[in-house]
Amino acid sequence: MYGGSFDPLHIGHIHDIIKAASMCDLLYVMISWCEGRESTSKELRYRWILNSIDHLPNVRIIMVEDKAVSKEEYNTDYYWEKGAQDIKAVIGQPIDAVFCGDDYLGTGRFESLYSPESDVIYFPRKEVPVSSTQIRAWATEHWDYVPEVCKSYYARKVLVLGGESTGKSTLVKNLALAYNTNYVSEVGRDTCAYAGGEELMIVDDLYENLLRQKINVMDASRYSNRILFVDTDALTTLFYSRFLLTDDTKVSRCTKLAEAINDITDWDLVLFLEPTVALVQDGTRSEIIADDREKYSAQIKDLLRRYGLKYHSIGGDYLHRFTEAKKLIREQLNVSTQW
């Protein structure tokens, strides 16, 4: 048996599970959980472990609940003894070996709970020098110890917004290069090109923009290096839908979908680009918006405020935007281009 809260899972846990599984015909990995006490849900931790060791057929994962309201309360004789009793009961057969970190070596803790029926085998903690406490405090600083299955949960998401031709696409790509990570481009560019132009887009194109953009963000976050940059969101699509659609029913449906996606989306930082760079007419820009960029930029910001989306405005030239974005990322997210 190898147990813990795994809150969250890290490479050290996986390393020990691999070694323990290599020594056993059958290894039970016990997840200790308590509703409301932990930083990640038991369901997340279960799937993280499951998808890390699904190639090991001799591993079984079991969740065991405890009622301690704090880590301090859990670390008492009562809860340790109760936990051992629950583990033995749910496994329901003799436990030949109990595996744990050598930070418990010499304490007699595991021996008092499981010996002499079980051998207690210690694994060196320094072999993978990280703890769940460190990951919880700042996952991005310990990114190399965050398993692939957990990275989408901890990757910081930066949204870049603005009116037409404010350099969103360029800034998103530049930032992704600077932070050695990935980005999500604006789906609307593809659907607009497929339609043959903005004036030929139909409501299904807007539905696709909203749905595909959300899915693309979810997919990309799994492969991000600490941080993910995203060009445009559901509220921006909602703003442009009111230029492209004239049917009230279609506008209403598009609004409901945009609102629903916005409600289930969280951003760690939102950057709004002001129209302080020259407009580039690439064939997809609205001439109506181009004639008064300040007016429509203000309308987008009003929409963001109406839905409670907090943002940081960035003006100036392209160099200033790039520099200011990095400054805000460092100040707001504590992520820099040094690691």
C-alpha positions, 0 to 999 in steps of 0.5 A: 500500500502507498497512500497520501492526499496527493494534493496535488499529485507531483512527479515524486509521487509518480516516481514512488508509485512506479518503484512500489508497483515494481516490487508488488504483485498488487499495489493499492494507491490510497487517496485520502480526501476530505471535502472542503479541506483540500486545494484540488478535488478527489475526482481530479486527483483520482484521474491524475493518478489513473492517467499517469499509471494506466500502463501499470496493470497491477495498481488499484486506486482507492479513495478513503475519506477522513473528517479532519477539517484541517491538515493540523487536525489530521496530523494527530494520533486519532486520524492516523489510527482511524485512517489505518483502520479504514485502509485495512478495512477497504483493502480487506486482505493482509497488507504485506508492505507499506511504502512511505517517504523517508521523512517519516523514518525514525518516527515509528509512525507507520510501524505503530500502525502497520507492523508487524503484519506489514513491512514498512519500506521507505523511499528517499524524498530527496530523489525527487526534491519537491512537495505538494506544499511547494506545488500548491504555493506556486506551481509555475516555479516548480513546473518541471515537477508538475505531471503532464496530466496536471498541467492544464489545471495549473497553466496560467491563462492570459487573454488578449482583447481589443478592437480590430487591427490592434495587434492582438494576433501579433502580441499573442504570438510574440508572448508565446515565443518569449515564454517558450509556450503555446497560444490559441489564435482567433477562430473567427479569422478561419471562419471568416475566410471560409465564408468568403468575407465578414459580410457573408458570415452566418450565425453558424459561423459565430456558434463555431467561433464560440464553441471551437475557441473554448475547446481550443483553449481547453486543448492547448492548456494541456500542453502549455509551458506554465502559461497560455496566451489566447487571442479573443474570447466569447464576449468579443465574439458577442460584440461582433455578432451584433454587427453581423446578425440582423435577426433578433432570434439569432442574436438572442441565441448567440448571446445566450451561448456567449454568456454561457461560455463566458460563465464557465471560463476563468482568466488569470490575466486580461490585457486590452489593446487600445487602438493606438497602432495603425489599422491594417486592412487585410480584407476582414476588417469592418469599414464601419468599425475602422471609421471610428475605432475609439468608439467601438473599442469603448463599446467592447470595454463597456461590454467587458465591464457589464459582465464583470471581466476585469482587464488592464489597458495597454496602448502605445506602439508595438514595443511598448505593448510587448514590454508592458504585457511582460511587466503585467505578467510578472506583477500579476502572475509572478511569472517571468521569462527566467526559469 
